[in-house]
Amino acid sequence: MKLIALVTIIMVFALTLTACSKPTVDSPDTDSYGKTIKPDHNVPEADRD
């Protein structure tokens, strides 16, 4: 019975840490909406297609 209680406490602690941690992905940059990615300037223009 003590083992079940210990495992339950550890699981609740782990879930609490996961829920309260910072998100892994930052929010997207709203200024970049609707803009296309600029082509790589190191690739010759003939080879970009």
Secondary structure, 3 states (H helix, E strand, C coil): CHHHHHHHHHHHHHHHHHHHCCCCCCCCCHHHCCCCCCCCCCCCHHHCC
